[in-house]
Amino acid sequence: MNILEQIQLRLASAIKDSNLSQTEIARRLGVKHQQISCYVHGIKMPALDTLAKLCKILDEDTNYILCQDLPLE
């Protein structure tokens, strides 16, 4: 699994594990709820500024989502 796939999995898991609906996350982020669904299903990745806001909303460590804990391949 490459790093991009790992990031997508971690992001999708954080969204699914949050106590927030995709609609609520989208409202707080200022995007349509379909955008959040795209992140969950790996169709799209958020821009870095959006990712930073999303991690804050989800109370998730950005370094974890970006796989900073994994060794370089």
All heavy atoms as TSV, in Angstrom:
chain	resi	resn	atom	element	x	y	z
A	1	MET	N	N	0.847	-1.171	0.000
A	1	MET	CA	C	0.000	0.000	0.000
A	1	MET	C	C	0.896	1.239	0.000
A	1	MET	O	O	1.801	1.355	0.818
A	1	MET	CB	C	-0.884	-0.029	1.249
A	1	MET	CG	C	-1.743	1.172	1.413
A	1	MET	SD	S	-2.815	1.142	2.870
A	1	MET	CE	C	-3.671	-0.394	2.683
A	2	ASN	N	N	0.625	2.175	-0.913
A	2	ASN	CA	C	1.449	3.379	-0.970
A	2	ASN	C	C	0.987	4.405	0.061
A	2	ASN	O	O	-0.071	4.259	0.674
A	2	ASN	CB	C	1.509	3.955	-2.388
A	2	ASN	CG	C	0.190	4.537	-2.851
A	2	ASN	OD1	O	-0.530	5.181	-2.087
A	2	ASN	ND2	N	-0.135	4.330	-4.117
A	3	ILE	N	N	1.767	5.448	0.221
A	3	ILE	CA	C	1.508	6.444	1.258
A	3	ILE	C	C	0.184	7.166	1.037
A	3	ILE	O	O	-0.544	7.452	1.987
A	3	ILE	CB	C	2.687	7.438	1.383
A	3	ILE	CG1	C	2.565	8.301	2.635
A	3	ILE	CG2	C	2.800	8.319	0.162
A	3	ILE	CD1	C	2.985	7.625	3.875
A	4	LEU	N	N	-0.166	7.459	-0.209
A	4	LEU	CA	C	-1.421	8.138	-0.506
A	4	LEU	C	C	-2.618	7.282	-0.102
A	4	LEU	O	O	-3.593	7.791	0.466
A	4	LEU	CB	C	-1.476	8.490	-1.994
A	4	LEU	CG	C	-2.367	9.637	-2.402
A	4	LEU	CD1	C	-2.099	10.879	-1.580
A	4	LEU	CD2	C	-2.193	9.940	-3.872
A	5	GLU	N	N	-2.530	5.993	-0.367
A	5	GLU	CA	C	-3.604	5.078	0.038
A	5	GLU	C	C	-3.710	5.007	1.556
A	5	GLU	O	O	-4.816	4.959	2.104
A	5	GLU	CB	C	-3.354	3.681	-0.528
A	5	GLU	CG	C	-3.490	3.615	-2.033
A	5	GLU	CD	C	-2.973	2.304	-2.616
A	5	GLU	OE1	O	-2.052	1.687	-2.043
A	5	GLU	OE2	O	-3.509	1.885	-3.650
A	6	GLN	N	N	-2.590	5.011	2.230
A	6	GLN	CA	C	-2.582	4.964	3.691
A	6	GLN	C	C	-3.204	6.232	4.288
A	6	GLN	O	O	-3.982	6.162	5.233
A	6	GLN	CB	C	-1.142	4.790	4.203
A	6	GLN	CG	C	-1.049	4.512	5.671
A	6	GLN	CD	C	-1.595	3.146	6.055
A	6	GLN	OE1	O	-1.594	2.208	5.265
A	6	GLN	NE2	N	-2.078	3.043	7.259
A	7	ILE	N	N	-2.868	7.383	3.706
A	7	ILE	CA	C	-3.456	8.645	4.161
A	7	ILE	C	C	-4.966	8.613	3.972
A	7	ILE	O	O	-5.731	8.986	4.865
A	7	ILE	CB	C	-2.828	9.844	3.419
A	7	ILE	CG1	C	-1.370	10.020	3.841
A	7	ILE	CG2	C	-3.625	11.127	3.655
A	7	ILE	CD1	C	-0.588	11.013	2.991
A	8	GLN	N	N	-5.400	8.149	2.808
A	8	GLN	CA	C	-6.840	8.081	2.527
A	8	GLN	C	C	-7.542	7.174	3.529
A	8	GLN	O	O	-8.611	7.511	4.027
A	8	GLN	CB	C	-7.081	7.601	1.093
A	8	GLN	CG	C	-8.522	7.682	0.641
A	8	GLN	CD	C	-9.384	6.512	1.120
A	8	GLN	OE1	O	-8.929	5.385	1.153
A	8	GLN	NE2	N	-10.606	6.797	1.477
A	9	LEU	N	N	-6.943	6.038	3.838
A	9	LEU	CA	C	-7.557	5.119	4.809
A	9	LEU	C	C	-7.661	5.749	6.193
A	9	LEU	O	O	-8.679	5.617	6.868
A	9	LEU	CB	C	-6.763	3.817	4.892
A	9	LEU	CG	C	-6.929	2.845	3.749
A	9	LEU	CD1	C	-5.984	1.659	3.913
A	9	LEU	CD2	C	-8.368	2.358	3.665
A	10	ARG	N	N	-6.613	6.427	6.605
A	10	ARG	CA	C	-6.623	7.064	7.929
A	10	ARG	C	C	-7.651	8.187	7.984
A	10	ARG	O	O	-8.354	8.341	8.982
A	10	ARG	CB	C	-5.231	7.581	8.286
A	10	ARG	CG	C	-4.278	6.448	8.603
A	10	ARG	CD	C	-2.933	6.961	9.017
A	10	ARG	NE	N	-2.048	5.837	9.339
A	10	ARG	CZ	C	-0.916	5.955	9.997
A	10	ARG	NH1	N	-0.505	7.147	10.419
A	10	ARG	NH2	N	-0.177	4.897	10.249
A	11	LEU	N	N	-7.737	8.963	6.925
A	11	LEU	CA	C	-8.711	10.044	6.885
A	11	LEU	C	C	-10.136	9.490	6.897
A	11	LEU	O	O	-10.987	9.951	7.665
A	11	LEU	CB	C	-8.482	10.918	5.653
A	11	LEU	CG	C	-9.417	12.103	5.481
A	11	LEU	CD1	C	-9.342	13.029	6.690
A	11	LEU	CD2	C	-9.083	12.858	4.201
A	12	ALA	N	N	-10.397	8.499	6.073
A	12	ALA	CA	C	-11.721	7.889	6.024
A	12	ALA	C	C	-12.091	7.301	7.384
A	12	ALA	O	O	-13.229	7.461	7.848
A	12	ALA	CB	C	-11.775	6.807	4.941
A	13	SER	N	N	-11.159	6.646	8.027
A	13	SER	CA	C	-11.409	6.056	9.341
A	13	SER	C	C	-11.714	7.134	10.374
A	13	SER	O	O	-12.635	6.978	11.188
A	13	SER	CB	C	-10.194	5.235	9.772
A	13	SER	OG	O	-10.404	4.682	11.039
A	14	ALA	N	N	-10.983	8.233	10.347
A	14	ALA	CA	C	-11.222	9.326	11.291
A	14	ALA	C	C	-12.606	9.930	11.091
A	14	ALA	O	O	-13.298	10.246	12.068
A	14	ALA	CB	C	-10.146	10.398	11.134
A	15	ILE	N	N	-13.019	10.072	9.850
A	15	ILE	CA	C	-14.357	10.607	9.562
A	15	ILE	C	C	-15.417	9.640	10.068
A	15	ILE	O	O	-16.366	10.036	10.747
A	15	ILE	CB	C	-14.525	10.888	8.056
A	15	ILE	CG1	C	-13.634	12.060	7.632
A	15	ILE	CG2	C	-15.991	11.169	7.709
A	15	ILE	CD1	C	-13.521	12.263	6.129
A	16	LYS	N	N	-15.258	8.354	9.742
A	16	LYS	CA	C	-16.240	7.352	10.154
A	16	LYS	C	C	-16.310	7.203	11.673
A	16	LYS	O	O	-17.381	6.997	12.228
A	16	LYS	CB	C	-15.918	6.000	9.520
A	16	LYS	CG	C	-16.167	5.955	8.031
A	16	LYS	CD	C	-15.733	4.618	7.451
A	16	LYS	CE	C	-15.870	4.585	5.953
A	16	LYS	NZ	N	-15.375	3.336	5.357
A	17	ASP	N	N	-15.164	7.318	12.348
A	17	ASP	CA	C	-15.111	7.130	13.796
A	17	ASP	C	C	-15.535	8.363	14.585
A	17	ASP	O	O	-15.734	8.278	15.793
A	17	ASP	CB	C	-13.704	6.714	14.238
A	17	ASP	CG	C	-13.324	5.340	13.739
A	17	ASP	OD1	O	-14.212	4.584	13.299
A	17	ASP	OD2	O	-12.114	5.010	13.783
A	18	SER	N	N	-15.654	9.480	13.921
A	18	SER	CA	C	-16.065	10.694	14.626
A	18	SER	C	C	-17.537	10.560	15.017
A	18	SER	O	O	-18.282	9.761	14.450
A	18	SER	CB	C	-15.864	11.929	13.748
A	18	SER	OG	O	-16.877	12.034	12.770
A	19	ASN	N	N	-17.946	11.328	15.978
A	19	ASN	CA	C	-19.351	11.332	16.387
A	19	ASN	C	C	-20.156	12.330	15.574
A	19	ASN	O	O	-21.248	12.718	15.976
A	19	ASN	CB	C	-19.464	11.650	17.876
A	19	ASN	CG	C	-18.944	10.516	18.733
A	19	ASN	OD1	O	-19.093	9.344	18.385
A	19	ASN	ND2	N	-18.322	10.861	19.835
A	20	LEU	N	N	-19.614	12.740	14.442
A	20	LEU	CA	C	-20.252	13.730	13.596
A	20	LEU	C	C	-20.736	13.093	12.304
A	20	LEU	O	O	-20.073	12.213	11.758
A	20	LEU	CB	C	-19.263	14.842	13.246
A	20	LEU	CG	C	-18.637	15.604	14.416
A	20	LEU	CD1	C	-17.503	16.491	13.924
A	20	LEU	CD2	C	-19.690	16.411	15.140
A	21	SER	N	N	-21.868	13.572	11.817
A	21	SER	CA	C	-22.352	13.101	10.519
A	21	SER	C	C	-21.528	13.775	9.426
A	21	SER	O	O	-20.894	14.815	9.642
A	21	SER	CB	C	-23.832	13.461	10.338
A	21	SER	OG	O	-23.990	14.867	10.213
A	22	GLN	N	N	-21.538	13.175	8.258
A	22	GLN	CA	C	-20.830	13.783	7.134
A	22	GLN	C	C	-21.412	15.156	6.829
A	22	GLN	O	O	-20.680	16.080	6.461
A	22	GLN	CB	C	-20.893	12.876	5.911
A	22	GLN	CG	C	-20.058	11.629	6.050
A	22	GLN	CD	C	-20.049	10.778	4.797
A	22	GLN	OE1	O	-20.369	11.243	3.705
A	22	GLN	NE2	N	-19.675	9.520	4.940
A	23	THR	N	N	-22.716	15.314	7.012
A	23	THR	CA	C	-23.368	16.600	6.783
A	23	THR	C	C	-22.862	17.646	7.768
A	23	THR	O	O	-22.580	18.786	7.383
A	23	THR	CB	C	-24.898	16.449	6.881
A	23	THR	OG1	O	-25.328	15.488	5.915
A	23	THR	CG2	C	-25.609	17.762	6.637
A	24	GLU	N	N	-22.714	17.268	9.031
A	24	GLU	CA	C	-22.219	18.197	10.047
A	24	GLU	C	C	-20.759	18.559	9.789
A	24	GLU	O	O	-20.363	19.723	9.915
A	24	GLU	CB	C	-22.375	17.604	11.441
A	24	GLU	CG	C	-21.830	18.477	12.559
A	24	GLU	CD	C	-22.490	19.841	12.683
A	24	GLU	OE1	O	-23.607	20.048	12.158
A	24	GLU	OE2	O	-21.887	20.733	13.301
A	25	ILE	N	N	-19.954	17.580	9.425
A	25	ILE	CA	C	-18.553	17.850	9.096
A	25	ILE	C	C	-18.481	18.822	7.922
A	25	ILE	O	O	-17.724	19.798	7.952
A	25	ILE	CB	C	-17.796	16.553	8.774
A	25	ILE	CG1	C	-17.707	15.662	10.023
A	25	ILE	CG2	C	-16.409	16.846	8.219
A	25	ILE	CD1	C	-17.223	14.250	9.746
A	26	ALA	N	N	-19.280	18.575	6.897
A	26	ALA	CA	C	-19.291	19.444	5.719
A	26	ALA	C	C	-19.720	20.859	6.089
A	26	ALA	O	O	-19.121	21.837	5.618
A	26	ALA	CB	C	-20.221	18.869	4.660
A	27	ARG	N	N	-20.724	20.985	6.938
A	27	ARG	CA	C	-21.192	22.307	7.359
A	27	ARG	C	C	-20.074	23.070	8.055
A	27	ARG	O	O	-19.809	24.222	7.753
A	27	ARG	CB	C	-22.399	22.177	8.283
A	27	ARG	CG	C	-23.030	23.525	8.654
A	27	ARG	CD	C	-24.072	23.392	9.745
A	27	ARG	NE	N	-23.507	22.999	11.023
A	27	ARG	CZ	C	-22.784	23.796	11.835
A	27	ARG	NH1	N	-22.511	25.031	11.474
A	27	ARG	NH2	N	-22.328	23.349	12.986
A	28	ARG	N	N	-19.398	22.398	8.978
A	28	ARG	CA	C	-18.306	23.044	9.719
A	28	ARG	C	C	-17.128	23.397	8.804
A	28	ARG	O	O	-16.435	24.372	9.030
A	28	ARG	CB	C	-17.815	22.138	10.842
A	28	ARG	CG	C	-18.822	21.971	11.950
A	28	ARG	CD	C	-18.226	21.161	13.066
A	28	ARG	NE	N	-19.200	20.838	14.084
A	28	ARG	CZ	C	-18.883	20.262	15.231
A	28	ARG	NH1	N	-17.631	19.928	15.498
A	28	ARG	NH2	N	-19.825	19.996	16.123
A	29	LEU	N	N	-16.930	22.583	7.791
A	29	LEU	CA	C	-15.815	22.785	6.866
A	29	LEU	C	C	-16.152	23.795	5.766
A	29	LEU	O	O	-15.270	24.354	5.136
A	29	LEU	CB	C	-15.433	21.435	6.250
A	29	LEU	CG	C	-14.082	21.284	5.592
A	29	LEU	CD1	C	-12.949	21.673	6.532
A	29	LEU	CD2	C	-13.890	19.851	5.121
A	30	GLY	N	N	-17.456	24.010	5.546
A	30	GLY	CA	C	-17.892	24.941	4.518
A	30	GLY	C	C	-17.901	24.341	3.122
A	30	GLY	O	O	-17.653	25.041	2.137
A	31	VAL	N	N	-18.174	23.025	3.054
A	31	VAL	CA	C	-18.260	22.336	1.761
A	31	VAL	C	C	-19.565	21.556	1.705
A	31	VAL	O	O	-20.267	21.429	2.699
A	31	VAL	CB	C	-17.057	21.375	1.543
A	31	VAL	CG1	C	-15.748	22.130	1.565
A	31	VAL	CG2	C	-17.054	20.252	2.565
A	32	LYS	N	N	-19.881	21.020	0.539
A	32	LYS	CA	C	-21.073	20.180	0.407
A	32	LYS	C	C	-20.783	18.800	1.002
A	32	LYS	O	O	-19.638	18.344	0.995
A	32	LYS	CB	C	-21.469	20.040	-1.057
A	32	LYS	CG	C	-21.903	21.354	-1.661
A	32	LYS	CD	C	-22.329	21.191	-3.092
A	32	LYS	CE	C	-22.769	22.544	-3.618
A	32	LYS	NZ	N	-23.243	22.481	-4.985
A	33	HIS	N	N	-21.832	18.141	1.500
A	33	HIS	CA	C	-21.611	16.835	2.146
A	33	HIS	C	C	-21.085	15.784	1.172
A	33	HIS	O	O	-20.422	14.842	1.572
A	33	HIS	CB	C	-22.874	16.360	2.880
A	33	HIS	CG	C	-23.948	15.843	1.981
A	33	HIS	ND1	N	-24.880	16.655	1.390
A	33	HIS	CD2	C	-24.214	14.589	1.573
A	33	HIS	CE1	C	-25.689	15.924	0.642
A	33	HIS	NE2	N	-25.315	14.661	0.741
A	34	GLN	N	N	-21.325	15.966	-0.115
A	34	GLN	CA	C	-20.804	15.032	-1.113
A	34	GLN	C	C	-19.273	15.030	-1.112
A	34	GLN	O	O	-18.645	14.004	-1.391
A	34	GLN	CB	C	-21.316	15.379	-2.521
A	34	GLN	CG	C	-22.795	15.167	-2.713
A	34	GLN	CD	C	-23.617	16.409	-2.419
A	34	GLN	OE1	O	-23.182	17.308	-1.709
A	34	GLN	NE2	N	-24.830	16.451	-2.946
A	35	GLN	N	N	-18.685	16.173	-0.775
A	35	GLN	CA	C	-17.234	16.278	-0.730
A	35	GLN	C	C	-16.682	15.351	0.354
A	35	GLN	O	O	-15.682	14.662	0.141
A	35	GLN	CB	C	-16.822	17.730	-0.454
A	35	GLN	CG	C	-15.367	17.997	-0.638
A	35	GLN	CD	C	-14.950	17.981	-2.100
A	35	GLN	OE1	O	-15.760	18.203	-3.005
A	35	GLN	NE2	N	-13.705	17.733	-2.338
A	36	ILE	N	N	-17.336	15.314	1.502
A	36	ILE	CA	C	-16.897	14.453	2.596
A	36	ILE	C	C	-17.024	12.997	2.183
A	36	ILE	O	O	-16.139	12.177	2.451
A	36	ILE	CB	C	-17.702	14.739	3.880
A	36	ILE	CG1	C	-17.639	16.230	4.258
A	36	ILE	CG2	C	-17.222	13.862	5.026
A	36	ILE	CD1	C	-16.252	16.783	4.455
A	37	SER	N	N	-18.088	12.662	1.493
A	37	SER	CA	C	-18.276	11.302	0.994
A	37	SER	C	C	-17.147	10.920	0.039
A	37	SER	O	O	-16.658	9.785	0.067
A	37	SER	CB	C	-19.626	11.184	0.286
A	37	SER	OG	O	-19.814	9.882	-0.214
A	38	CYS	N	N	-16.706	11.860	-0.779
A	38	CYS	CA	C	-15.579	11.602	-1.700
A	38	CYS	C	C	-14.312	11.282	-0.918
A	38	CYS	O	O	-13.527	10.429	-1.325
A	38	CYS	CB	C	-15.352	12.794	-2.614
A	38	CYS	SG	S	-16.597	12.984	-3.904
A	39	TYR	N	N	-14.099	11.960	0.218
A	39	TYR	CA	C	-12.927	11.676	1.044
A	39	TYR	C	C	-13.024	10.282	1.653
A	39	TYR	O	O	-12.050	9.532	1.682
A	39	TYR	CB	C	-12.782	12.701	2.171
A	39	TYR	CG	C	-12.649	14.143	1.737
A	39	TYR	CD1	C	-13.013	15.164	2.589
A	39	TYR	CD2	C	-12.160	14.487	0.475
A	39	TYR	CE1	C	-12.882	16.495	2.218
A	39	TYR	CE2	C	-12.040	15.817	0.096
A	39	TYR	CZ	C	-12.409	16.814	0.972
A	39	TYR	OH	O	-12.290	18.137	0.610
A	40	VAL	N	N	-14.210	9.933	2.128
A	40	VAL	CA	C	-14.418	8.623	2.766
A	40	VAL	C	C	-14.185	7.496	1.770
A	40	VAL	O	O	-13.599	6.470	2.112
A	40	VAL	CB	C	-15.836	8.526	3.378
A	40	VAL	CG1	C	-16.163	7.110	3.803
A	40	VAL	CG2	C	-15.966	9.488	4.561
A	41	HIS	N	N	-14.621	7.680	0.532
A	41	HIS	CA	C	-14.519	6.617	-0.472
A	41	HIS	C	C	-13.249	6.685	-1.308
A	41	HIS	O	O	-13.075	5.902	-2.244
A	41	HIS	CB	C	-15.741	6.620	-1.371
A	41	HIS	CG	C	-17.022	6.333	-0.635
A	41	HIS	ND1	N	-17.107	5.503	0.461
A	41	HIS	CD2	C	-18.281	6.784	-0.817
A	41	HIS	CE1	C	-18.334	5.452	0.901
A	41	HIS	NE2	N	-19.079	6.227	0.150
A	42	GLY	N	N	-12.363	7.616	-0.982
A	42	GLY	CA	C	-11.094	7.702	-1.683
A	42	GLY	C	C	-11.182	8.236	-3.094
A	42	GLY	O	O	-10.268	8.046	-3.893
A	43	ILE	N	N	-12.259	8.923	-3.399
A	43	ILE	CA	C	-12.428	9.485	-4.741
A	43	ILE	C	C	-11.584	10.744	-4.889
A	43	ILE	O	O	-11.014	10.998	-5.945
A	43	ILE	CB	C	-13.920	9.782	-5.018
A	43	ILE	CG1	C	-14.701	8.464	-4.976
A	43	ILE	CG2	C	-14.112	10.514	-6.332
A	43	ILE	CD1	C	-16.196	8.628	-4.936
A	44	LYS	N	N	-11.522	11.523	-3.814
A	44	LYS	CA	C	-10.744	12.757	-3.802
A	44	LYS	C	C	-9.988	12.862	-2.492
A	44	LYS	O	O	-10.373	12.270	-1.487
A	44	LYS	CB	C	-11.657	13.986	-3.921
A	44	LYS	CG	C	-12.349	14.142	-5.238
A	44	LYS	CD	C	-13.142	15.422	-5.269
A	44	LYS	CE	C	-13.824	15.583	-6.620
A	44	LYS	NZ	N	-14.560	16.849	-6.682
A	45	MET	N	N	-8.925	13.652	-2.519
A	45	MET	CA	C	-8.183	13.990	-1.306
A	45	MET	C	C	-8.349	15.492	-1.086
A	45	MET	O	O	-8.353	16.257	-2.052
A	45	MET	CB	C	-6.701	13.658	-1.470
A	45	MET	CG	C	-6.390	12.174	-1.487
A	45	MET	SD	S	-6.657	11.380	0.100
A	45	MET	CE	C	-5.297	12.072	1.018
A	46	PRO	N	N	-8.474	15.907	0.156
A	46	PRO	CA	C	-8.618	17.345	0.399
A	46	PRO	C	C	-7.310	18.097	0.150
A	46	PRO	O	O	-6.225	17.521	0.271
A	46	PRO	CB	C	-9.003	17.412	1.875
A	46	PRO	CG	C	-8.499	16.145	2.475
A	46	PRO	CD	C	-8.548	15.119	1.383
A	47	ALA	N	N	-7.447	19.368	-0.192
A	47	ALA	CA	C	-6.280	20.243	-0.277
A	47	ALA	C	C	-5.679	20.349	1.120
A	47	ALA	O	O	-6.348	20.070	2.117
A	47	ALA	CB	C	-6.709	21.619	-0.783
A	48	LEU	N	N	-4.421	20.733	1.211
A	48	LEU	CA	C	-3.738	20.776	2.505
A	48	LEU	C	C	-4.422	21.691	3.510
A	48	LEU	O	O	-4.547	21.330	4.682
A	48	LEU	CB	C	-2.280	21.186	2.328
A	48	LEU	CG	C	-1.377	20.103	1.734
A	48	LEU	CD1	C	0.036	20.647	1.561
A	48	LEU	CD2	C	-1.363	18.856	2.592
A	49	ASP	N	N	-4.896	22.860	3.081
A	49	ASP	CA	C	-5.579	23.745	4.017
A	49	ASP	C	C	-6.895	23.135	4.490
A	49	ASP	O	O	-7.256	23.231	5.661
A	49	ASP	CB	C	-5.787	25.139	3.433
A	49	ASP	CG	C	-6.622	25.148	2.162
A	49	ASP	OD1	O	-6.660	24.130	1.435
A	49	ASP	OD2	O	-7.231	26.196	1.874
A	50	THR	N	N	-7.581	22.456	3.604
A	50	THR	CA	C	-8.825	21.771	3.966
A	50	THR	C	C	-8.536	20.605	4.896
A	50	THR	O	O	-9.256	20.386	5.872
A	50	THR	CB	C	-9.556	21.280	2.700
A	50	THR	OG1	O	-9.793	22.394	1.839
A	50	THR	CG2	C	-10.865	20.600	3.043
A	51	LEU	N	N	-7.467	19.878	4.629
A	51	LEU	CA	C	-7.080	18.762	5.486
A	51	LEU	C	C	-6.781	19.249	6.905
A	51	LEU	O	O	-7.193	18.630	7.883
A	51	LEU	CB	C	-5.876	18.027	4.912
A	51	LEU	CG	C	-5.347	16.868	5.749
A	51	LEU	CD1	C	-6.399	15.777	5.891
A	51	LEU	CD2	C	-4.080	16.313	5.145
A	52	ALA	N	N	-6.077	20.373	7.014
A	52	ALA	CA	C	-5.755	20.928	8.329
A	52	ALA	C	C	-7.030	21.278	9.090
A	52	ALA	O	O	-7.171	20.947	10.284
A	52	ALA	CB	C	-4.864	22.153	8.182
A	53	LYS	N	N	-7.985	21.922	8.427
A	53	LYS	CA	C	-9.264	22.268	9.061
A	53	LYS	C	C	-10.034	21.008	9.433
A	53	LYS	O	O	-10.639	20.926	10.504
A	53	LYS	CB	C	-10.104	23.131	8.126
A	53	LYS	CG	C	-9.540	24.505	7.897
A	53	LYS	CD	C	-10.379	25.242	6.861
A	53	LYS	CE	C	-9.737	26.529	6.421
A	53	LYS	NZ	N	-10.469	27.180	5.321
A	54	LEU	N	N	-10.024	20.031	8.545
A	54	LEU	CA	C	-10.734	18.778	8.776
A	54	LEU	C	C	-10.176	18.051	9.993
A	54	LEU	O	O	-10.934	17.548	10.831
A	54	LEU	CB	C	-10.653	17.905	7.522
A	54	LEU	CG	C	-11.470	16.633	7.485
A	54	LEU	CD1	C	-12.933	16.876	7.802
A	54	LEU	CD2	C	-11.333	15.973	6.125
A	55	CYS	N	N	-8.867	18.009	10.119
A	55	CYS	CA	C	-8.254	17.367	11.284
A	55	CYS	C	C	-8.648	18.079	12.567
A	55	CYS	O	O	-8.877	17.439	13.596
A	55	CYS	CB	C	-6.738	17.329	11.134
A	55	CYS	SG	S	-6.186	16.099	9.931
A	56	LYS	N	N	-8.749	19.390	12.505
A	56	LYS	CA	C	-9.157	20.160	13.675
A	56	LYS	C	C	-10.606	19.824	14.049
A	56	LYS	O	O	-10.921	19.614	15.223
A	56	LYS	CB	C	-9.002	21.651	13.386
A	56	LYS	CG	C	-8.733	22.487	14.568
A	56	LYS	CD	C	-8.281	23.870	14.143
A	56	LYS	CE	C	-7.460	24.414	15.295
A	56	LYS	NZ	N	-6.886	25.679	15.049
A	57	ILE	N	N	-11.470	19.777	13.057
A	57	ILE	CA	C	-12.880	19.441	13.286
A	57	ILE	C	C	-13.011	18.043	13.885
A	57	ILE	O	O	-13.792	17.814	14.803
A	57	ILE	CB	C	-13.688	19.544	11.971
A	57	ILE	CG1	C	-13.808	21.007	11.544
A	57	ILE	CG2	C	-15.063	18.901	12.109
A	57	ILE	CD1	C	-14.295	21.201	10.117
A	58	LEU	N	N	-12.222	17.111	13.365
A	58	LEU	CA	C	-12.280	15.715	13.815
A	58	LEU	C	C	-11.470	15.484	15.090
A	58	LEU	O	O	-11.499	14.377	15.639
A	58	LEU	CB	C	-11.757	14.790	12.720
A	58	LEU	CG	C	-12.531	14.798	11.398
A	58	LEU	CD1	C	-11.795	13.977	10.355
A	58	LEU	CD2	C	-13.956	14.287	11.607
A	59	ASP	N	N	-10.746	16.495	15.550
A	59	ASP	CA	C	-9.850	16.392	16.706
A	59	ASP	C	C	-8.856	15.253	16.476
A	59	ASP	O	O	-8.640	14.394	17.324
A	59	ASP	CB	C	-10.645	16.184	18.003
A	59	ASP	CG	C	-9.780	16.380	19.236
A	59	ASP	OD1	O	-8.803	17.150	19.168
A	59	ASP	OD2	O	-10.073	15.740	20.270
A	60	GLU	N	N	-8.271	15.274	15.287
A	60	GLU	CA	C	-7.322	14.237	14.869
A	60	GLU	C	C	-5.963	14.878	14.631
A	60	GLU	O	O	-5.866	15.997	14.152
A	60	GLU	CB	C	-7.821	13.573	13.581
A	60	GLU	CG	C	-7.095	12.341	13.171
A	60	GLU	CD	C	-7.200	11.200	14.162
A	60	GLU	OE1	O	-8.307	10.721	14.407
A	60	GLU	OE2	O	-6.138	10.801	14.688
A	61	ASP	N	N	-4.918	14.155	14.963
A	61	ASP	CA	C	-3.553	14.640	14.772
A	61	ASP	C	C	-3.200	14.613	13.284
A	61	ASP	O	O	-3.229	13.566	12.644
A	61	ASP	CB	C	-2.590	13.764	15.570
A	61	ASP	CG	C	-1.144	14.205	15.467
A	61	ASP	OD1	O	-0.882	15.345	15.052
A	61	ASP	OD2	O	-0.275	13.386	15.816
A	62	THR	N	N	-2.865	15.775	12.749
A	62	THR	CA	C	-2.513	15.879	11.330
A	62	THR	C	C	-1.317	15.004	10.990
A	62	THR	O	O	-1.283	14.378	9.922
A	62	THR	CB	C	-2.210	17.342	10.959
A	62	THR	OG1	O	-3.307	18.155	11.384
A	62	THR	CG2	C	-2.030	17.505	9.471
A	63	ASN	N	N	-0.353	14.936	11.885
A	63	ASN	CA	C	0.822	14.091	11.637
A	63	ASN	C	C	0.440	12.622	11.496
A	63	ASN	O	O	1.018	11.903	10.678
A	63	ASN	CB	C	1.859	14.257	12.743
A	63	ASN	CG	C	2.591	15.568	12.644
A	63	ASN	OD1	O	2.847	16.056	11.556
A	63	ASN	ND2	N	2.903	16.151	13.782
A	64	TYR	N	N	-0.542	12.170	12.266
A	64	TYR	CA	C	-0.998	10.785	12.150
A	64	TYR	C	C	-1.663	10.566	10.791
A	64	TYR	O	O	-1.356	9.592	10.095
A	64	TYR	CB	C	-1.958	10.425	13.286
A	64	TYR	CG	C	-2.576	9.065	13.087
A	64	TYR	CD1	C	-1.826	7.906	13.305
A	64	TYR	CD2	C	-3.874	8.924	12.622
A	64	TYR	CE1	C	-2.371	6.648	13.089
A	64	TYR	CE2	C	-4.428	7.673	12.400
A	64	TYR	CZ	C	-3.673	6.541	12.635
A	64	TYR	OH	O	-4.223	5.302	12.402
A	65	ILE	N	N	-2.576	11.471	10.428
A	65	ILE	CA	C	-3.280	11.335	9.149
A	65	ILE	C	C	-2.282	11.314	7.992
A	65	ILE	O	O	-2.431	10.554	7.041
A	65	ILE	CB	C	-4.317	12.460	8.959
A	65	ILE	CG1	C	-5.415	12.393	10.032
A	65	ILE	CG2	C	-4.926	12.416	7.550
A	65	ILE	CD1	C	-6.298	11.157	9.980
A	66	LEU	N	N	-1.240	12.141	8.095
A	66	LEU	CA	C	-0.245	12.216	7.023
A	66	LEU	C	C	0.840	11.147	7.131
A	66	LEU	O	O	1.851	11.178	6.437
A	66	LEU	CB	C	0.386	13.606	6.992
A	66	LEU	CG	C	-0.554	14.727	6.569
A	66	LEU	CD1	C	0.131	16.063	6.697
A	66	LEU	CD2	C	-1.068	14.498	5.159
A	67	CYS	N	N	0.627	10.164	8.021
A	67	CYS	CA	C	1.500	8.996	8.147
A	67	CYS	C	C	2.927	9.348	8.553
A	67	CYS	O	O	3.881	8.679	8.129
A	67	CYS	CB	C	1.484	8.171	6.859
A	67	CYS	SG	S	-0.158	7.580	6.406
A	68	GLN	N	N	3.085	10.381	9.364
A	68	GLN	CA	C	4.415	10.774	9.805
A	68	GLN	C	C	5.034	9.737	10.737
A	68	GLN	O	O	6.230	9.772	10.997
A	68	GLN	CB	C	4.363	12.147	10.479
A	68	GLN	CG	C	3.988	13.260	9.526
A	68	GLN	CD	C	4.952	13.387	8.359
A	68	GLN	OE1	O	6.134	13.598	8.560
A	68	GLN	NE2	N	4.464	13.234	7.147
A	69	ASP	N	N	4.222	8.807	11.238
A	69	ASP	CA	C	4.709	7.769	12.125
A	69	ASP	C	C	5.285	6.561	11.364
A	69	ASP	O	O	5.876	5.675	11.967
A	69	ASP	CB	C	3.598	7.296	13.063
A	69	ASP	CG	C	2.391	6.753	12.305
A	69	ASP	OD1	O	2.046	7.287	11.240
A	69	ASP	OD2	O	1.775	5.787	12.795
A	70	LEU	N	N	5.120	6.551	10.053
A	70	LEU	CA	C	5.596	5.426	9.244
A	70	LEU	C	C	6.986	5.710	8.689
A	70	LEU	O	O	7.311	6.856	8.361
A	70	LEU	CB	C	4.637	5.159	8.080
A	70	LEU	CG	C	3.216	4.770	8.458
A	70	LEU	CD1	C	2.377	4.582	7.199
A	70	LEU	CD2	C	3.194	3.512	9.314
A	71	PRO	N	N	7.810	4.686	8.565
A	71	PRO	CA	C	9.147	4.900	7.984
A	71	PRO	C	C	9.037	5.202	6.496
A	71	PRO	O	O	8.101	4.776	5.821
A	71	PRO	CB	C	9.864	3.549	8.208
A	71	PRO	CG	C	8.760	2.566	8.386
A	71	PRO	CD	C	7.587	3.297	8.956
A	72	LEU	N	N	10.000	5.951	5.991
A	72	LEU	CA	C	10.038	6.231	4.553
A	72	LEU	C	C	10.401	4.960	3.806
A	72	LEU	O	O	11.224	4.185	4.250
A	72	LEU	CB	C	11.075	7.314	4.243
A	72	LEU	CG	C	10.784	8.691	4.814
A	72	LEU	CD1	C	11.963	9.609	4.530
A	72	LEU	CD2	C	9.521	9.255	4.213
A	73	GLU	N	N	9.796	4.778	2.673
A	73	GLU	CA	C	10.074	3.578	1.868
A	73	GLU	C	C	11.071	3.872	0.793
A	73	GLU	O	O	11.177	4.903	0.258
A	73	GLU	CB	C	8.779	3.022	1.273
A	73	GLU	CG	C	7.857	2.512	2.333
A	73	GLU	CD	C	6.578	1.945	1.734
A	73	GLU	OE1	O	6.456	1.840	0.507
A	73	GLU	OE2	O	5.694	1.630	2.512
